[in-house]
Amino acid sequence: MPRIIMKSGVCKNTESEIFRTTRIKCKKNQGSRIASLIYKRSNSVKSNDAILIFHLRKYILNGIDLVNFGYPVESTYYPGCAIIVSKEQHRPHSRVNNQNNNNYEKNSQKRSLNVNAGSGSTSSSVVNSDIDQESSSDSDKFLGSIQSSSSSLSHWLGDSCENLRSSPITWNNIDQTQTVDHYCVRCFKNFLINRETNVYITKDKCIYHWGKLRNYHNSSDSKWNCCDGDENSSGCTEGNMHVWTGITQGFNGPFDGYLRTKPSRVISWDDNYGVYALDCEMCFTKNGLEVVKVSVVDIKKNIVYDTLVKPDSEIIDYNTRFSGITESMLKNTKKTLKDVQKDLLSFISAETILIGHGLENDLKALKILHSMVIDTCVVFPHFLGYPFRSSLKTIAKKVLKKQIQLSKHDSIEDAKIVVDLLLARVEHDKTISLHITFNRFQ
């Protein structure tokens, strides 16, 4: 029988004691090996996240790009308030707009409105209306086709003047200093609202085409895909009132009610403060576009946040065809924009990377100031350059070979597609970089 001398001097001569001691040592070694494997795997995951963050940072927009692309930025002269610079963009339909511009030039010679207000500018036109439609529907929230004039009555179209003269409202009972004209983003006509209260003065019906103008062979064969009507045909859909986006051409602001994301209280060793894809659905109110649904997914495409929002202003059009939101869905909704801002800022810090398609539209609607943004409109630019933009549906079809937005828009689906597009771009650029490096050392 073997004898074991312990350090305490006590002799142990039982065989069971030997096996028990050996078994404990083996379990400790096995546990340490498992722990080391888990630690290595967690480190590899963290290192992969750090590498991904490193590659994503080169797509982040700088301060000048944020201003040029119409993102809300904090005002230097009014701290805590936001300003938005909306540059002149083309109107979506070329020949229709050319006719409107010609009517305006003819009627402007006949009419002279004595209104001391700022001056607007007419929009430019392009030949290919198919490209126009695609570029103006970058996020299908109608924010890409803003052409509201920043002045009042001096750029009033002839047709709109006739409609106003024939309506019960007359020029004599309108306080022209308190009125401003806006550009309807659906029927491309101008209408009047009160400058202070945003109450509609012009209450005409909005007759428009909800579809896109497509060129099949040449410009003379352009058809509306909603009703197969000719380019100059009257609209196939009727709205109760005209709508606008809430932003006019040129300088806008300063606006209050905006919140800036705050710096993180915890320092991340791998510089990973989170990457989230954000997408919103919006409706038309008397103050322009307002958010009605917010969806956020992480880089793994897990749903982080998804909620309906009750607009602060009176809703004019739910935009159900594109947003998928109906009146019944918002009937019992109690969450307001301030609640959503509080929820989002609880997990989005100033160092968090936000990605989206036409993300400036979402940040405007959410009234959030954030500078760490990646926009797939910039990552996948239109072949004609800015201000032309490819729609998310077009990019997903070309890059990912996926069909999206077949019936209506889903904010969660759009956010996940944005993640897939960005990851595909990162992998593509990594492959190109490795190929260039390999050829350099040949």
C-alpha positions as CSV (number, residue, x, y, z in Angstrom):
1,M,0.0,0.0,0.0
2,P,1.5,3.3,-1.0
3,R,2.2,5.9,1.7
4,I,1.8,9.7,1.2
5,I,3.6,12.1,3.4
6,M,1.6,15.3,3.8
7,K,3.3,18.6,4.6
8,S,1.6,18.6,8.0
9,G,3.3,15.3,8.7
10,V,0.1,13.2,8.7
11,C,0.3,9.9,6.8
12,K,-2.3,9.0,4.3
13,N,-2.3,5.5,3.1
14,T,-5.8,5.1,1.7
15,E,-6.0,4.5,-2.1
16,S,-9.3,6.4,-2.3
17,E,-7.6,9.5,-1.1
18,I,-5.1,9.3,-3.9
19,F,-7.9,9.0,-6.6
20,R,-9.9,11.8,-5.0
21,T,-6.9,14.2,-5.1
22,T,-6.1,13.3,-8.7
23,R,-9.7,13.8,-9.8
24,I,-9.8,17.3,-8.2
25,K,-6.6,18.3,-10.1
26,C,-8.0,17.1,-13.4
27,K,-11.2,19.0,-12.9
28,K,-9.3,22.2,-12.1
29,N,-7.2,21.8,-15.2
30,Q,-10.2,21.1,-17.3
31,G,-12.0,24.1,-15.9
32,S,-9.1,26.4,-16.6
33,R,-8.8,25.1,-20.1
34,I,-12.5,25.8,-20.7
35,A,-12.2,29.3,-19.1
36,S,-9.2,30.1,-21.3
37,L,-11.1,29.0,-24.5
38,I,-14.1,31.2,-23.5
39,Y,-11.7,34.1,-22.8
40,K,-10.0,33.6,-26.2
41,R,-13.3,33.4,-28.0
42,S,-14.6,36.5,-26.3
43,N,-11.4,38.3,-27.2
44,S,-11.7,37.2,-30.8
45,V,-15.3,38.5,-30.9
46,K,-14.2,41.8,-29.4
47,S,-11.3,42.1,-31.8
48,N,-13.7,41.4,-34.7
49,D,-16.0,44.2,-33.5
50,A,-13.0,46.5,-33.1
51,I,-11.9,45.7,-36.7
52,L,-15.4,46.4,-38.0
53,I,-15.5,49.7,-36.1
54,F,-12.2,50.6,-37.6
55,H,-13.4,49.9,-41.2
56,L,-16.7,51.7,-40.5
57,R,-15.1,54.9,-39.4
58,K,-13.9,55.8,-42.9
59,Y,-17.5,56.1,-44.0
60,I,-18.5,58.6,-41.3
61,L,-19.5,62.0,-42.7
62,N,-17.5,65.0,-41.7
63,G,-18.9,68.4,-40.5
64,I,-19.0,69.9,-44.0
65,D,-20.7,66.9,-45.4
66,L,-23.4,67.1,-42.7
67,V,-24.2,70.6,-43.7
68,N,-24.1,70.0,-47.4
69,F,-26.4,67.0,-47.2
70,G,-29.0,68.8,-45.1
71,Y,-28.3,67.3,-41.7
72,P,-29.5,69.3,-38.7
73,V,-26.5,70.9,-37.0
74,E,-26.1,73.0,-33.9
75,S,-26.1,76.8,-34.5
76,T,-23.0,78.7,-33.5
77,Y,-24.9,81.9,-32.7
78,Y,-27.8,80.1,-31.0
79,P,-26.4,77.3,-28.8
80,G,-28.8,74.5,-28.2
81,C,-30.8,75.3,-31.4
82,A,-30.5,73.6,-34.8
83,I,-30.1,74.9,-38.3
84,I,-30.7,73.1,-41.5
85,V,-29.4,74.2,-44.9
86,S,-31.5,72.8,-47.8
87,K,-29.8,73.4,-51.1
88,E,-31.6,73.8,-54.4
89,Q,-32.6,70.6,-55.9
90,H,-34.3,69.6,-59.2
91,R,-38.0,69.0,-59.4
92,P,-38.9,65.4,-60.1
93,H,-40.7,65.8,-63.4
94,S,-39.0,67.7,-66.2
95,R,-41.6,68.7,-68.8
96,V,-44.3,69.3,-66.2
97,N,-42.1,71.6,-64.4
98,N,-41.0,73.3,-67.6
99,Q,-44.6,74.1,-68.3
100,N,-45.1,75.4,-64.8
101,N,-42.0,77.5,-65.1
102,N,-43.2,78.9,-68.5
103,N,-46.6,79.7,-66.9
104,Y,-44.9,81.4,-64.1
105,E,-42.8,83.5,-66.4
106,K,-45.9,84.5,-68.5
107,N,-48.0,85.3,-65.4
108,S,-45.2,87.1,-63.6
109,Q,-45.2,89.7,-66.4
110,K,-49.0,90.2,-66.0
111,R,-49.2,90.2,-62.2
112,S,-47.2,92.2,-59.7
113,L,-47.8,91.4,-56.1
114,N,-46.6,94.1,-53.7
115,V,-45.2,92.0,-51.0
116,N,-42.0,92.8,-49.2
117,A,-40.7,89.4,-48.5
118,G,-37.6,87.2,-49.2
119,S,-37.0,86.0,-52.7
120,G,-37.1,82.4,-53.8
121,S,-35.5,80.7,-56.8
122,T,-37.0,78.5,-59.5
123,S,-35.9,74.9,-59.8
124,S,-33.7,73.4,-62.4
125,S,-34.9,70.7,-64.7
126,V,-33.3,67.6,-66.1
127,V,-34.1,65.5,-69.2
128,N,-34.4,62.0,-67.8
129,S,-37.5,62.0,-65.6
130,D,-36.9,58.3,-64.7
131,I,-33.7,59.3,-63.1
132,D,-35.4,62.2,-61.4
133,Q,-38.0,60.0,-59.8
134,E,-35.4,57.6,-58.5
135,S,-33.3,60.4,-57.1
136,S,-36.2,62.2,-55.5
137,S,-37.4,59.0,-53.7
138,D,-34.1,58.3,-51.9
139,S,-36.0,57.4,-48.7
140,D,-39.5,57.8,-50.0
141,K,-40.3,60.3,-47.3
142,F,-40.6,63.1,-49.9
143,L,-37.7,65.0,-48.2
144,G,-35.4,64.6,-51.1
145,S,-37.6,66.7,-53.4
146,I,-38.0,69.9,-51.4
147,Q,-38.7,72.9,-53.6
148,S,-40.6,75.2,-51.2
149,S,-39.6,78.7,-51.8
150,S,-38.3,80.6,-48.8
151,S,-40.3,83.7,-49.8
152,S,-44.0,84.6,-49.8
153,L,-46.1,85.6,-52.8
154,S,-43.5,86.8,-55.3
155,H,-43.1,83.3,-56.8
156,W,-46.7,82.3,-56.8
157,L,-47.6,80.2,-59.9
158,G,-50.3,81.4,-62.2
159,D,-52.6,78.4,-61.7
160,S,-52.4,78.8,-58.0
161,C,-53.3,82.5,-58.2
162,E,-56.4,81.7,-60.3
163,N,-57.5,79.0,-57.8
164,L,-57.0,81.5,-54.9
165,R,-58.9,84.2,-56.7
166,S,-61.8,81.8,-57.5
167,S,-62.0,80.6,-53.9
168,P,-63.9,82.3,-51.1
169,I,-60.6,83.8,-49.8
170,T,-59.8,87.0,-51.6
171,W,-56.6,89.0,-51.8
172,N,-58.1,91.8,-49.7
173,N,-58.7,89.8,-46.6
174,I,-55.3,88.2,-46.6
175,D,-52.6,89.7,-44.4
176,Q,-49.7,89.2,-46.8
177,T,-47.1,89.9,-44.1
178,Q,-48.4,86.9,-42.2
179,T,-48.5,84.5,-45.1
180,V,-45.9,82.3,-46.8
181,D,-46.2,80.0,-49.8
182,H,-45.0,76.5,-49.8
183,Y,-44.4,74.0,-52.6
184,C,-46.6,70.9,-52.5
185,V,-44.3,67.8,-52.8
186,R,-47.1,65.8,-54.5
187,C,-48.8,67.9,-57.1
188,F,-45.9,70.5,-57.5
189,K,-48.2,73.5,-56.9
190,N,-47.8,76.3,-54.4
191,F,-50.2,77.0,-51.6
192,L,-50.5,79.6,-48.8
193,I,-50.3,79.0,-45.0
194,N,-50.1,81.4,-42.1
195,R,-46.5,82.2,-41.2
196,E,-47.0,82.1,-37.4
197,T,-49.6,79.3,-36.8
198,N,-49.0,77.2,-40.0
199,V,-52.8,77.2,-40.5
200,Y,-53.7,76.5,-44.2
201,I,-55.1,79.5,-46.1
202,T,-55.3,77.6,-49.4
203,K,-57.6,74.7,-49.0
204,D,-57.7,73.3,-52.5
205,K,-57.7,69.6,-53.3
206,C,-54.4,68.0,-54.1
207,I,-54.6,66.0,-57.4
208,Y,-51.4,64.1,-57.9
209,H,-49.7,60.9,-59.2
210,W,-48.5,58.7,-56.3
211,G,-46.3,56.6,-58.6
212,K,-43.1,57.3,-60.5
213,L,-42.6,58.6,-64.0
214,R,-40.8,56.0,-66.1
215,N,-39.0,56.4,-69.5
216,Y,-39.3,53.2,-71.4
217,H,-37.7,54.0,-74.7
218,N,-37.4,57.8,-75.1
219,S,-38.7,60.9,-73.3
220,S,-41.9,60.9,-75.4
221,D,-42.9,57.5,-74.0
222,S,-42.9,58.5,-70.4
223,K,-45.7,56.9,-68.4
224,W,-46.8,57.0,-64.8
225,N,-46.5,53.6,-63.3
226,C,-49.4,54.2,-60.9
227,C,-52.0,54.6,-63.6
228,D,-50.1,54.2,-66.9
229,G,-51.0,57.7,-67.8
230,D,-49.0,60.1,-69.9
231,E,-46.5,62.5,-68.4
232,N,-48.8,65.5,-68.7
233,S,-52.0,63.7,-67.7
234,S,-53.9,64.9,-64.6
235,G,-53.3,63.1,-61.3
236,C,-55.0,59.8,-60.5
237,T,-55.2,60.4,-56.8
238,E,-57.0,63.0,-54.8
239,G,-55.8,64.4,-51.4
240,N,-57.8,66.6,-49.2
241,M,-55.1,69.3,-48.9
242,H,-51.6,70.1,-50.2
243,V,-48.6,68.9,-48.2
244,W,-45.1,70.1,-47.5
245,T,-42.1,68.8,-45.7
246,G,-41.5,71.5,-43.1
247,I,-38.2,72.6,-44.6
248,T,-37.8,75.3,-47.2
249,Q,-35.0,75.9,-49.7
250,G,-32.0,77.7,-48.2
251,F,-31.3,78.4,-44.6
252,N,-33.8,77.1,-42.0
253,G,-33.8,77.8,-38.3
254,P,-32.8,78.2,-35.7
255,F,-35.1,75.5,-34.3
256,D,-35.6,74.7,-30.7
257,G,-36.7,71.3,-29.4
258,Y,-33.6,69.5,-30.7
259,L,-31.5,67.3,-28.4
260,R,-27.8,66.5,-28.8
261,T,-26.5,63.1,-28.0
262,K,-24.2,63.1,-24.9
263,P,-20.7,61.6,-24.5
264,S,-20.6,58.1,-23.1
265,R,-19.8,57.8,-19.4
266,V,-17.8,54.6,-19.9
267,I,-14.6,54.5,-22.0
268,S,-14.6,51.5,-24.3
269,W,-11.2,49.8,-24.7
270,D,-11.9,48.7,-28.2
271,D,-13.6,52.0,-29.2
272,N,-16.9,50.2,-29.7
273,Y,-19.8,52.4,-28.5
274,G,-22.4,50.6,-30.5
275,V,-23.5,50.6,-34.2
276,Y,-27.2,51.0,-34.9
277,A,-29.3,51.3,-38.0
278,L,-32.1,53.8,-37.7
279,D,-35.2,54.2,-39.9
280,C,-38.4,56.2,-39.4
281,E,-41.9,56.3,-41.0
282,M,-43.5,59.6,-41.3
283,C,-46.9,61.3,-42.0
284,F,-47.8,64.8,-43.3
285,T,-49.0,67.3,-40.7
286,K,-49.7,71.0,-41.0
287,N,-46.1,71.6,-39.8
288,G,-44.7,69.3,-42.4
289,L,-43.4,65.7,-42.0
290,E,-43.5,64.2,-38.5
291,V,-42.4,60.8,-37.3
292,V,-45.0,58.1,-36.6
293,K,-42.8,55.1,-36.2
294,V,-39.2,54.6,-35.1
295,S,-37.2,51.4,-35.6
296,V,-33.6,50.6,-34.5
297,V,-31.5,47.5,-35.1
298,D,-28.0,46.7,-34.1
299,I,-25.1,45.5,-36.3
300,K,-26.3,41.9,-35.8
301,K,-29.8,42.9,-37.1
302,N,-31.4,42.4,-33.7
303,I,-34.3,44.7,-33.0
304,V,-33.3,47.2,-30.3
305,Y,-36.2,49.6,-30.5
306,D,-39.5,49.7,-32.3
307,T,-42.4,51.9,-31.4
308,L,-45.2,54.0,-32.8
309,V,-45.2,57.8,-32.1
310,K,-48.1,60.2,-31.8
311,P,-47.4,63.4,-33.8
312,D,-47.6,66.7,-32.0
313,S,-49.5,68.5,-34.8
314,E,-52.7,67.8,-36.7
315,I,-52.3,65.0,-39.2
316,I,-53.3,65.9,-42.8
317,D,-52.2,62.6,-44.5
318,Y,-51.1,59.4,-42.9
319,N,-49.1,58.6,-46.1
320,T,-50.3,55.0,-45.6
321,R,-49.3,53.8,-49.1
322,F,-45.6,54.3,-48.2
323,S,-45.5,54.4,-44.4
324,G,-47.9,51.5,-43.7
325,I,-49.4,53.6,-40.9
326,T,-53.1,53.9,-40.5
327,E,-55.4,56.0,-38.3
328,S,-56.4,53.0,-36.3
329,M,-52.8,52.1,-35.5
330,L,-52.2,55.5,-33.9
331,K,-55.5,55.7,-32.1
332,N,-54.3,54.3,-28.8
333,T,-50.7,55.5,-29.1
334,K,-49.6,57.7,-26.2
335,K,-45.8,57.9,-26.8
336,T,-44.7,61.4,-27.9
337,L,-41.6,62.6,-29.6
338,K,-40.1,63.7,-26.3
339,D,-40.6,60.2,-25.0
340,V,-38.8,58.7,-28.0
341,Q,-36.0,61.2,-27.7
342,K,-35.5,60.1,-24.1
343,D,-35.5,56.4,-25.0
344,L,-33.1,56.8,-27.9
345,L,-30.6,58.9,-25.9
346,S,-30.5,56.3,-23.2
347,F,-28.5,53.9,-25.4
348,I,-27.2,56.2,-28.2
349,S,-24.2,58.3,-27.1
350,A,-22.2,60.9,-29.0
351,E,-19.7,58.2,-29.9
352,T,-22.3,55.7,-31.3
353,I,-22.3,55.2,-35.0
354,L,-25.7,55.6,-36.6
355,I,-26.3,54.3,-40.1
356,G,-29.3,54.8,-42.4
357,H,-30.5,55.7,-45.9
358,G,-31.2,59.4,-46.1
359,L,-30.5,59.6,-42.4
360,E,-30.8,63.4,-42.4
361,N,-34.6,62.9,-42.9
362,D,-34.9,60.7,-39.8
363,L,-32.8,63.0,-37.6
364,K,-34.9,66.0,-38.7
365,A,-38.1,64.2,-37.7
366,L,-36.6,63.0,-34.4
367,K,-35.1,66.4,-33.7
368,I,-31.8,64.8,-32.7
369,L,-28.3,66.3,-33.3
370,H,-25.7,63.6,-34.0
371,S,-22.5,63.7,-35.9
372,M,-21.3,60.1,-36.0
373,V,-23.4,59.1,-39.0
374,I,-23.0,56.8,-42.1
375,D,-25.4,57.4,-45.0
376,T,-25.8,54.7,-47.6
377,C,-26.8,57.5,-50.0
378,V,-23.2,58.6,-49.8
379,V,-21.7,55.1,-49.5
380,F,-23.5,54.1,-52.7
381,P,-23.7,57.3,-54.7
382,H,-25.8,57.8,-57.8
383,F,-23.8,57.7,-61.0
384,L,-24.8,61.2,-61.8
385,G,-23.6,62.5,-58.5
386,Y,-25.3,64.7,-55.9
387,P,-28.2,65.8,-55.7
388,F,-29.2,62.6,-57.5
389,R,-29.8,59.7,-55.1
390,S,-30.6,56.1,-55.7
391,S,-33.5,54.7,-53.7
392,L,-32.9,52.0,-51.1
393,K,-35.0,49.6,-53.1
394,T,-32.7,50.1,-56.2
395,I,-29.5,49.7,-54.2
396,A,-30.8,46.5,-52.5
397,K,-31.7,45.0,-55.8
398,K,-28.4,45.8,-57.5
399,V,-26.0,45.0,-54.6
400,L,-27.8,42.4,-52.5
401,K,-30.1,41.0,-55.2
402,K,-33.1,41.4,-52.9
403,Q,-36.5,42.8,-53.5
404,I,-37.8,45.1,-50.8
405,Q,-40.8,47.5,-50.4
406,L,-43.0,45.3,-52.6
407,S,-46.3,46.4,-51.0
408,K,-45.4,49.0,-48.3
409,H,-42.4,50.2,-46.4
410,D,-41.3,48.4,-43.3
411,S,-38.9,50.4,-41.1
412,I,-37.4,47.3,-39.6
413,E,-36.8,45.7,-43.0
414,D,-35.3,48.9,-44.3
415,A,-32.9,49.2,-41.3
416,K,-31.8,45.6,-41.7
417,I,-31.2,46.1,-45.4
418,V,-29.0,49.1,-44.5
419,V,-26.9,46.9,-42.3
420,D,-26.5,44.3,-45.0
421,L,-25.5,47.0,-47.5
422,L,-22.9,48.5,-45.3
423,L,-21.4,45.2,-44.4
424,A,-21.3,44.3,-48.1
425,R,-19.5,47.5,-48.8
426,V,-16.9,46.9,-46.0
427,E,-16.2,43.4,-47.4
428,H,-15.9,44.7,-50.9
429,D,-13.4,47.5,-49.9
430,K,-11.4,45.0,-47.8
431,T,-11.1,42.7,-50.8
432,I,-10.0,45.5,-53.1
433,S,-7.5,46.7,-50.5
434,L,-6.0,43.3,-50.1
435,H,-5.8,42.9,-53.9
436,I,-4.0,46.2,-54.3
437,T,-1.6,45.3,-51.5
438,F,-0.9,41.9,-53.0
439,N,-0.2,43.3,-56.5
440,R,2.1,45.9,-55.0
441,F,4.4,43.3,-53.6
442,Q,4.5,41.1,-56.7
